[in-house]
């Protein structure tokens, strides 16, 4: 990764990458959020003693 690039140039590159992605509907975003919520709850977390 080129660390000598300005914030503005990095933002421009990010926007170009995002524009190449297909659009996401609200229903898809909600489904993904629900899936992530279920995954985080079901994962085995270490309990503090």
PDB file of N, CA, C, O and CB in Angstrom:
ATOM      1  N   UNK A   1       0.843  -1.180   0.000  1.00  0.00           N
ATOM      2  CA  UNK A   1       0.000   0.000   0.000  1.00  0.00           C
ATOM      3  C   UNK A   1       0.885   1.239   0.000  1.00  0.00           C
ATOM      4  O   UNK A   1       1.900   1.293   0.694  1.00  0.00           O
ATOM      5  CB  UNK A   1      -0.957   0.000   1.217  1.00  0.00           C
ATOM      6  N   UNK A   2       0.496   2.210  -0.769  1.00  0.00           N
ATOM      7  CA  UNK A   2       1.247   3.453  -0.858  1.00  0.00           C
ATOM      8  C   UNK A   2       0.848   4.365   0.305  1.00  0.00           C
ATOM      9  O   UNK A   2      -0.269   4.883   0.332  1.00  0.00           O
ATOM     10  CB  UNK A   2       0.999   4.154  -2.226  1.00  0.00           C
ATOM     11  N   UNK A   3       1.755   4.563   1.261  1.00  0.00           N
ATOM     12  CA  UNK A   3       1.459   5.362   2.440  1.00  0.00           C
ATOM     13  C   UNK A   3       1.678   6.850   2.206  1.00  0.00           C
ATOM     14  O   UNK A   3       1.349   7.661   3.071  1.00  0.00           O
ATOM     15  CB  UNK A   3       2.304   4.901   3.595  1.00  0.00           C
ATOM     16  N   UNK A   4       2.222   7.221   1.066  1.00  0.00           N
ATOM     17  CA  UNK A   4       2.498   8.629   0.801  1.00  0.00           C
ATOM     18  C   UNK A   4       1.422   9.257  -0.072  1.00  0.00           C
ATOM     19  O   UNK A   4       1.722  10.130  -0.886  1.00  0.00           O
ATOM     20  CB  UNK A   4       3.856   8.783   0.138  1.00  0.00           C
ATOM     21  N   UNK A   5       0.187   8.833   0.081  1.00  0.00           N
ATOM     22  CA  UNK A   5      -0.910   9.397  -0.699  1.00  0.00           C
ATOM     23  C   UNK A   5      -1.771  10.244   0.241  1.00  0.00           C
ATOM     24  O   UNK A   5      -1.951   9.905   1.411  1.00  0.00           O
ATOM     25  CB  UNK A   5      -1.762   8.266  -1.393  1.00  0.00           C
ATOM     26  N   UNK A   6      -2.282  11.314  -0.271  1.00  0.00           N
ATOM     27  CA  UNK A   6      -3.034  12.238   0.571  1.00  0.00           C
ATOM     28  C   UNK A   6      -4.408  11.659   0.910  1.00  0.00           C
ATOM     29  O   UNK A   6      -4.892  10.720   0.278  1.00  0.00           O
ATOM     30  CB  UNK A   6      -3.186  13.602  -0.127  1.00  0.00           C
ATOM     31  N   UNK A   7      -5.008  12.257   1.927  1.00  0.00           N
ATOM     32  CA  UNK A   7      -6.345  11.825   2.340  1.00  0.00           C
ATOM     33  C   UNK A   7      -7.324  11.992   1.191  1.00  0.00           C
ATOM     34  O   UNK A   7      -8.173  11.129   0.968  1.00  0.00           O
ATOM     35  CB  UNK A   7      -6.825  12.620   3.572  1.00  0.00           C
ATOM     36  N   UNK A   8      -7.212  13.091   0.460  1.00  0.00           N
ATOM     37  CA  UNK A   8      -8.110  13.371  -0.658  1.00  0.00           C
ATOM     38  C   UNK A   8      -7.960  12.307  -1.752  1.00  0.00           C
ATOM     39  O   UNK A   8      -8.958  11.835  -2.297  1.00  0.00           O
ATOM     40  CB  UNK A   8      -7.830  14.775  -1.234  1.00  0.00           C
ATOM     41  N   UNK A   9      -6.727  11.932  -2.071  1.00  0.00           N
ATOM     42  CA  UNK A   9      -6.494  10.907  -3.092  1.00  0.00           C
ATOM     43  C   UNK A   9      -7.029   9.548  -2.627  1.00  0.00           C
ATOM     44  O   UNK A   9      -7.596   8.795  -3.419  1.00  0.00           O
ATOM     45  CB  UNK A   9      -4.985  10.804  -3.420  1.00  0.00           C
ATOM     46  N   UNK A  10      -6.845   9.244  -1.350  1.00  0.00           N
ATOM     47  CA  UNK A  10      -7.344   7.982  -0.808  1.00  0.00           C
ATOM     48  C   UNK A  10      -8.869   7.940  -0.864  1.00  0.00           C
ATOM     49  O   UNK A  10      -9.452   6.908  -1.196  1.00  0.00           O
ATOM     50  CB  UNK A  10      -6.857   7.786   0.639  1.00  0.00           C
ATOM     51  N   UNK A  11      -9.513   9.057  -0.540  1.00  0.00           N
ATOM     52  CA  UNK A  11     -10.973   9.131  -0.592  1.00  0.00           C
ATOM     53  C   UNK A  11     -11.466   8.953  -2.020  1.00  0.00           C
ATOM     54  O   UNK A  11     -12.468   8.274  -2.248  1.00  0.00           O
ATOM     55  CB  UNK A  11     -11.469  10.471  -0.023  1.00  0.00           C
ATOM     56  N   UNK A  12     -10.782   9.547  -2.973  1.00  0.00           N
ATOM     57  CA  UNK A  12     -11.157   9.416  -4.381  1.00  0.00           C
ATOM     58  C   UNK A  12     -11.059   7.960  -4.842  1.00  0.00           C
ATOM     59  O   UNK A  12     -11.956   7.460  -5.520  1.00  0.00           O
ATOM     60  CB  UNK A  12     -10.264  10.309  -5.256  1.00  0.00           C
ATOM     61  N   UNK A  13      -9.971   7.286  -4.474  1.00  0.00           N
ATOM     62  CA  UNK A  13      -9.802   5.882  -4.832  1.00  0.00           C
ATOM     63  C   UNK A  13     -10.885   5.007  -4.193  1.00  0.00           C
ATOM     64  O   UNK A  13     -11.393   4.076  -4.819  1.00  0.00           O
ATOM     65  CB  UNK A  13      -8.415   5.395  -4.409  1.00  0.00           C
ATOM     66  N   UNK A  14     -11.228   5.316  -2.950  1.00  0.00           N
ATOM     67  CA  UNK A  14     -12.270   4.559  -2.262  1.00  0.00           C
ATOM     68  C   UNK A  14     -13.621   4.735  -2.939  1.00  0.00           C
ATOM     69  O   UNK A  14     -14.375   3.774  -3.093  1.00  0.00           O
ATOM     70  CB  UNK A  14     -12.359   4.987  -0.804  1.00  0.00           C
ATOM     71  N   UNK A  15     -13.923   5.955  -3.339  1.00  0.00           N
ATOM     72  CA  UNK A  15     -15.198   6.215  -4.014  1.00  0.00           C
ATOM     73  C   UNK A  15     -15.269   5.478  -5.349  1.00  0.00           C
ATOM     74  O   UNK A  15     -16.335   5.000  -5.738  1.00  0.00           O
ATOM     75  CB  UNK A  15     -15.392   7.725  -4.235  1.00  0.00           C
ATOM     76  N   UNK A  16     -14.151   5.385  -6.044  1.00  0.00           N
ATOM     77  CA  UNK A  16     -14.124   4.638  -7.303  1.00  0.00           C
ATOM     78  C   UNK A  16     -14.402   3.158  -7.056  1.00  0.00           C
ATOM     79  O   UNK A  16     -15.128   2.524  -7.822  1.00  0.00           O
ATOM     80  CB  UNK A  16     -12.766   4.813  -8.008  1.00  0.00           C
ATOM     81  N   UNK A  17     -13.825   2.606  -5.986  1.00  0.00           N
ATOM     82  CA  UNK A  17     -14.059   1.195  -5.658  1.00  0.00           C
ATOM     83  C   UNK A  17     -15.515   0.956  -5.273  1.00  0.00           C
ATOM     84  O   UNK A  17     -16.118  -0.035  -5.684  1.00  0.00           O
ATOM     85  CB  UNK A  17     -13.133   0.748  -4.515  1.00  0.00           C
ATOM     86  N   UNK A  18     -16.074   1.864  -4.487  1.00  0.00           N
ATOM     87  CA  UNK A  18     -17.464   1.724  -4.063  1.00  0.00           C
ATOM     88  C   UNK A  18     -18.412   1.827  -5.246  1.00  0.00           C
ATOM     89  O   UNK A  18     -19.422   1.125  -5.295  1.00  0.00           O
ATOM     90  CB  UNK A  18     -17.812   2.782  -3.021  1.00  0.00           C
ATOM     91  N   UNK A  19     -18.098   2.693  -6.197  1.00  0.00           N
ATOM     92  CA  UNK A  19     -18.983   2.870  -7.351  1.00  0.00           C
ATOM     93  C   UNK A  19     -19.026   1.622  -8.229  1.00  0.00           C
ATOM     94  O   UNK A  19     -19.975   1.448  -8.994  1.00  0.00           O
ATOM     95  CB  UNK A  19     -18.532   4.068  -8.180  1.00  0.00           C
ATOM     96  N   UNK A  20     -18.025   0.754  -8.137  1.00  0.00           N
ATOM     97  CA  UNK A  20     -17.992  -0.478  -8.924  1.00  0.00           C
ATOM     98  C   UNK A  20     -18.840  -1.584  -8.296  1.00  0.00           C
ATOM     99  O   UNK A  20     -19.158  -2.570  -8.961  1.00  0.00           O
ATOM    100  CB  UNK A  20     -16.557  -0.956  -9.081  1.00  0.00           C
ATOM    101  N   UNK A  21     -19.206  -1.431  -7.030  1.00  0.00           N
ATOM    102  CA  UNK A  21     -20.000  -2.443  -6.350  1.00  0.00           C
ATOM    103  C   UNK A  21     -21.476  -2.305  -6.727  1.00  0.00           C
ATOM    104  O   UNK A  21     -21.952  -1.198  -6.977  1.00  0.00           O
ATOM    105  CB  UNK A  21     -19.821  -2.333  -4.826  1.00  0.00           C
ATOM    106  N   UNK A  22     -22.199  -3.427  -6.767  1.00  0.00           N
ATOM    107  CA  UNK A  22     -23.631  -3.340  -7.068  1.00  0.00           C
ATOM    108  C   UNK A  22     -24.375  -2.664  -5.923  1.00  0.00           C
ATOM    109  O   UNK A  22     -23.964  -2.776  -4.768  1.00  0.00           O
ATOM    110  CB  UNK A  22     -24.219  -4.743  -7.332  1.00  0.00           C
ATOM    111  N   UNK A  23     -25.463  -1.965  -6.228  1.00  0.00           N
ATOM    112  CA  UNK A  23     -26.226  -1.301  -5.173  1.00  0.00           C
ATOM    113  C   UNK A  23     -26.878  -2.321  -4.234  1.00  0.00           C
ATOM    114  O   UNK A  23     -27.165  -3.451  -4.629  1.00  0.00           O
ATOM    115  CB  UNK A  23     -27.298  -0.389  -5.787  1.00  0.00           C
ATOM    116  N   UNK A  24     -27.102  -1.905  -2.994  1.00  0.00           N
ATOM    117  CA  UNK A  24     -27.702  -2.765  -1.979  1.00  0.00           C
ATOM    118  C   UNK A  24     -29.033  -2.162  -1.576  1.00  0.00           C
ATOM    119  O   UNK A  24     -29.127  -0.966  -1.300  1.00  0.00           O
ATOM    120  CB  UNK A  24     -26.764  -2.935  -0.743  1.00  0.00           C
ATOM    121  N   UNK A  25     -30.069  -3.005  -1.542  1.00  0.00           N
ATOM    122  CA  UNK A  25     -31.381  -2.520  -1.120  1.00  0.00           C
ATOM    123  C   UNK A  25     -31.451  -2.478   0.400  1.00  0.00           C
ATOM    124  O   UNK A  25     -30.628  -3.081   1.089  1.00  0.00           O
ATOM    125  CB  UNK A  25     -32.508  -3.413  -1.689  1.00  0.00           C
ATOM    126  N   UNK A  26     -32.434  -1.765   0.909  1.00  0.00           N
ATOM    127  CA  UNK A  26     -32.624  -1.665   2.352  1.00  0.00           C
ATOM    128  C   UNK A  26     -32.906  -3.039   2.942  1.00  0.00           C
ATOM    129  O   UNK A  26     -32.425  -3.361   4.028  1.00  0.00           O
ATOM    130  CB  UNK A  26     -33.770  -0.694   2.683  1.00  0.00           C
ATOM    131  N   UNK A  27     -33.678  -3.843   2.236  1.00  0.00           N
ATOM    132  CA  UNK A  27     -34.003  -5.196   2.718  1.00  0.00           C
ATOM    133  C   UNK A  27     -32.740  -6.052   2.817  1.00  0.00           C
ATOM    134  O   UNK A  27     -32.572  -6.803   3.778  1.00  0.00           O
ATOM    135  CB  UNK A  27     -35.032  -5.876   1.779  1.00  0.00           C
ATOM    136  N   UNK A  28     -31.859  -5.940   1.832  1.00  0.00           N
ATOM    137  CA  UNK A  28     -30.608  -6.706   1.869  1.00  0.00           C
ATOM    138  C   UNK A  28     -29.730  -6.247   3.031  1.00  0.00           C
ATOM    139  O   UNK A  28     -29.110  -7.070   3.704  1.00  0.00           O
ATOM    140  CB  UNK A  28     -29.843  -6.561   0.535  1.00  0.00           C
ATOM    141  N   UNK A  29     -29.678  -4.944   3.266  1.00  0.00           N
ATOM    142  CA  UNK A  29     -28.874  -4.408   4.362  1.00  0.00           C
ATOM    143  C   UNK A  29     -29.426  -4.883   5.705  1.00  0.00           C
ATOM    144  O   UNK A  29     -28.661  -5.231   6.604  1.00  0.00           O
ATOM    145  CB  UNK A  29     -28.842  -2.866   4.309  1.00  0.00           C
ATOM    146  N   UNK A  30     -30.745  -4.897   5.841  1.00  0.00           N
ATOM    147  CA  UNK A  30     -31.358  -5.375   7.081  1.00  0.00           C
ATOM    148  C   UNK A  30     -31.078  -6.852   7.296  1.00  0.00           C
ATOM    149  O   UNK A  30     -30.788  -7.280   8.413  1.00  0.00           O
ATOM    150  CB  UNK A  30     -32.864  -5.125   7.064  1.00  0.00           C
ATOM    151  N   UNK A  31     -31.167  -7.636   6.218  1.00  0.00           N
ATOM    152  CA  UNK A  31     -30.892  -9.070   6.321  1.00  0.00           C
ATOM    153  C   UNK A  31     -29.448  -9.313   6.736  1.00  0.00           C
ATOM    154  O   UNK A  31     -29.172 -10.189   7.555  1.00  0.00           O
ATOM    155  CB  UNK A  31     -31.185  -9.773   4.987  1.00  0.00           C
ATOM    156  N   UNK A  32     -28.528  -8.536   6.169  1.00  0.00           N
ATOM    157  CA  UNK A  32     -27.117  -8.688   6.529  1.00  0.00           C
ATOM    158  C   UNK A  32     -26.890  -8.296   7.988  1.00  0.00           C
ATOM    159  O   UNK A  32     -26.141  -8.969   8.696  1.00  0.00           O
ATOM    160  CB  UNK A  32     -26.227  -7.833   5.602  1.00  0.00           C
ATOM    161  N   UNK A  33     -27.524  -7.223   8.444  1.00  0.00           N
ATOM    162  CA  UNK A  33     -27.369  -6.787   9.835  1.00  0.00           C
ATOM    163  C   UNK A  33     -27.924  -7.849  10.784  1.00  0.00           C
ATOM    164  O   UNK A  33     -27.322  -8.125  11.821  1.00  0.00           O
ATOM    165  CB  UNK A  33     -28.083  -5.430  10.068  1.00  0.00           C
ATOM    166  N   UNK A  34     -29.049  -8.437  10.443  1.00  0.00           N
ATOM    167  CA  UNK A  34     -29.644  -9.491  11.271  1.00  0.00           C
ATOM    168  C   UNK A  34     -28.740 -10.717  11.307  1.00  0.00           C
ATOM    169  O   UNK A  34     -28.560 -11.330  12.359  1.00  0.00           O
ATOM    170  CB  UNK A  34     -31.039  -9.874  10.743  1.00  0.00           C
ATOM    171  N   UNK A  35     -28.177 -11.072  10.167  1.00  0.00           N
ATOM    172  CA  UNK A  35     -27.271 -12.215  10.092  1.00  0.00           C
ATOM    173  C   UNK A  35     -26.045 -11.982  10.970  1.00  0.00           C
ATOM    174  O   UNK A  35     -25.633 -12.872  11.714  1.00  0.00           O
ATOM    175  CB  UNK A  35     -26.844 -12.473   8.636  1.00  0.00           C
ATOM    176  N   UNK A  36     -25.458 -10.778  10.883  1.00  0.00           N
ATOM    177  CA  UNK A  36     -24.291 -10.456  11.706  1.00  0.00           C
ATOM    178  C   UNK A  36     -24.631 -10.484  13.191  1.00  0.00           C
ATOM    179  O   UNK A  36     -23.831 -10.935  14.011  1.00  0.00           O
ATOM    180  CB  UNK A  36     -23.736  -9.083  11.327  1.00  0.00           C
ATOM    181  N   UNK A  37     -25.821 -10.002  13.530  1.00  0.00           N
ATOM    182  CA  UNK A  37     -26.265 -10.005  14.922  1.00  0.00           C
ATOM    183  C   UNK A  37     -26.371 -11.442  15.431  1.00  0.00           C
ATOM    184  O   UNK A  37     -25.927 -11.736  16.541  1.00  0.00           O
ATOM    185  CB  UNK A  37     -27.626  -9.276  15.065  1.00  0.00           C
ATOM    186  N   UNK A  38     -26.944 -12.325  14.644  1.00  0.00           N
ATOM    187  CA  UNK A  38     -27.090 -13.724  15.047  1.00  0.00           C
ATOM    188  C   UNK A  38     -25.744 -14.425  15.151  1.00  0.00           C
ATOM    189  O   UNK A  38     -25.527 -15.223  16.063  1.00  0.00           O
ATOM    190  CB  UNK A  38     -27.981 -14.465  14.063  1.00  0.00           C
ATOM    191  N   UNK A  39     -24.851 -14.137  14.235  1.00  0.00           N
ATOM    192  CA  UNK A  39     -23.529 -14.755  14.250  1.00  0.00           C
ATOM    193  C   UNK A  39     -22.757 -14.318  15.495  1.00  0.00           C
ATOM    194  O   UNK A  39     -22.103 -15.143  16.133  1.00  0.00           O
ATOM    195  CB  UNK A  39     -22.744 -14.390  12.970  1.00  0.00           C
ATOM    196  N   UNK A  40     -22.822 -13.048  15.843  1.00  0.00           N
ATOM    197  CA  UNK A  40     -22.044 -12.559  16.987  1.00  0.00           C
ATOM    198  C   UNK A  40     -22.581 -13.122  18.299  1.00  0.00           C
ATOM    199  O   UNK A  40     -21.818 -13.325  19.243  1.00  0.00           O
ATOM    200  CB  UNK A  40     -22.060 -11.025  17.030  1.00  0.00           C
ATOM    201  N   UNK A  41     -23.880 -13.374  18.365  1.00  0.00           N
ATOM    202  CA  UNK A  41     -24.463 -13.939  19.580  1.00  0.00           C
ATOM    203  C   UNK A  41     -24.101 -15.413  19.705  1.00  0.00           C
ATOM    204  O   UNK A  41     -23.813 -15.897  20.800  1.00  0.00           O
ATOM    205  CB  UNK A  41     -25.992 -13.761  19.581  1.00  0.00           C
ATOM    206  N   UNK A  42     -24.117 -16.123  18.585  1.00  0.00           N
ATOM    207  CA  UNK A  42     -23.905 -17.559  18.628  1.00  0.00           C
ATOM    208  C   UNK A  42     -22.434 -17.955  18.747  1.00  0.00           C
ATOM    209  O   UNK A  42     -22.130 -19.102  19.076  1.00  0.00           O
ATOM    210  CB  UNK A  42     -24.490 -18.183  17.407  1.00  0.00           C
ATOM    211  N   UNK A  43     -21.531 -17.036  18.488  1.00  0.00           N
ATOM    212  CA  UNK A  43     -20.117 -17.393  18.577  1.00  0.00           C
ATOM    213  C   UNK A  43     -19.730 -17.620  20.031  1.00  0.00           C
ATOM    214  O   UNK A  43     -20.233 -16.950  20.933  1.00  0.00           O
ATOM    215  CB  UNK A  43     -19.231 -16.293  17.947  1.00  0.00           C
ATOM    216  N   UNK A  44     -18.847 -18.556  20.242  1.00  0.00           N
ATOM    217  CA  UNK A  44     -18.404 -18.865  21.599  1.00  0.00           C
ATOM    218  C   UNK A  44     -17.440 -17.790  22.066  1.00  0.00           C
ATOM    219  O   UNK A  44     -16.329 -17.670  21.549  1.00  0.00           O
ATOM    220  CB  UNK A  44     -17.739 -20.265  21.667  1.00  0.00           C
ATOM    221  N   UNK A  45     -17.868 -17.016  23.037  1.00  0.00           N
ATOM    222  CA  UNK A  45     -17.024 -15.959  23.566  1.00  0.00           C
ATOM    223  C   UNK A  45     -16.411 -16.451  24.874  1.00  0.00           C
ATOM    224  O   UNK A  45     -17.027 -17.210  25.623  1.00  0.00           O
ATOM    225  CB  UNK A  45     -17.833 -14.639  23.778  1.00  0.00           C
ATOM    226  N   UNK A  46     -15.211 -16.010  25.124  1.00  0.00           N
ATOM    227  CA  UNK A  46     -14.550 -16.389  26.363  1.00  0.00           C
ATOM    228  C   UNK A  46     -15.211 -15.661  27.534  1.00  0.00           C
ATOM    229  O   UNK A  46     -15.441 -14.453  27.490  1.00  0.00           O
ATOM    230  CB  UNK A  46     -13.033 -16.069  26.298  1.00  0.00           C
ATOM    231  N   UNK A  47     -15.501 -16.413  28.555  1.00  0.00           N
ATOM    232  CA  UNK A  47     -16.115 -15.823  29.743  1.00  0.00           C
ATOM    233  C   UNK A  47     -15.033 -15.398  30.718  1.00  0.00           C
ATOM    234  O   UNK A  47     -14.045 -16.103  30.925  1.00  0.00           O
ATOM    235  CB  UNK A  47     -17.091 -16.815  30.415  1.00  0.00           C
ATOM    236  N   UNK A  48     -15.238 -14.241  31.309  1.00  0.00           N
ATOM    237  CA  UNK A  48     -14.288 -13.759  32.314  1.00  0.00           C
ATOM    238  C   UNK A  48     -14.563 -14.432  33.637  1.00  0.00           C
ATOM    239  O   UNK A  48     -15.717 -14.640  34.011  1.00  0.00           O
ATOM    240  CB  UNK A  48     -14.365 -12.227  32.465  1.00  0.00           C
ATOM    241  N   UNK A  49     -13.541 -14.761  34.321  1.00  0.00           N
ATOM    242  CA  UNK A  49     -13.681 -15.447  35.611  1.00  0.00           C
ATOM    243  C   UNK A  49     -13.677 -14.424  36.729  1.00  0.00           C
ATOM    244  O   UNK A  49     -13.785 -14.788  37.900  1.00  0.00           O
ATOM    245  CB  UNK A  49     -12.548 -16.483  35.823  1.00  0.00           C
TER     246      UNK A  49
END
